[in-house]
Amino acid sequence: MKTVLLVPGFYEDINSRDYSSVIKGVSEKGYKVRFIKINWARTTIEQWAEELNNTYEKLDPKKTILAGFSFGAMTSLVSASKRVPAELWLFSPSPYFFEDIKSSQMKQSWLKPIGHRRVTAFKKISYKNCIKKIDCKILTFFGELEAGNWSIAINHRTKNSQLIKIPNVKHDVSDDKYIEAIKQNI
């Protein structure tokens, strides 16, 4: 049985949205799911990845799937680029990679709320460079009604990857339609 390490979205914990339904849906497909608690306060993606790796390093990567939602997806991607898991499931990755921040689509008003230190840390993470280091199946899910997921367009052009657009869904992994799409594609 493979273990899925699930990283939540920014400033979220298991009760922030219906992560229990996400876990249940994945478990019904025969996976063991471990929810990863992240200390979001005054930390950057390097610390988030370190927290994930504290659990991940104790597991066999061939039997481990990294999964995350929003900033948790970014965190999972960074971890996967250093120690390749069996699979990588990205649920609505946030558009804050180097490629996104330098994009003309990035609005300064989107950067200010996350803080200068986090923006500086994100500028060091190239989505393209991370993807080059990952040699496993990558599933990237996103809601059709989400705005600003620019990096995910790169993913569908990489080997071993699949881009899954979920109709009539916003940025919410706990939406019933989102969960159903996960169950249909994992």
QUIQUI-V239296 format. One line per field, one symbol per residue. phi: phi as a letter, one per 30 degrees, with the letter a starting at -180 (. if undefined). Layout:
phi=???
This chain:
phi=.dcccccddehcbdcdbddedddddddddjccccdcdbdddhbbdddddddddededdcdddcbccbacidddddddddddcadddabcccheddbdeddddddddcedddeddjddddeddddcceddddedcbbdbcccadecdciddddddedccdibbccccdhbcdadcdeddddddedcc
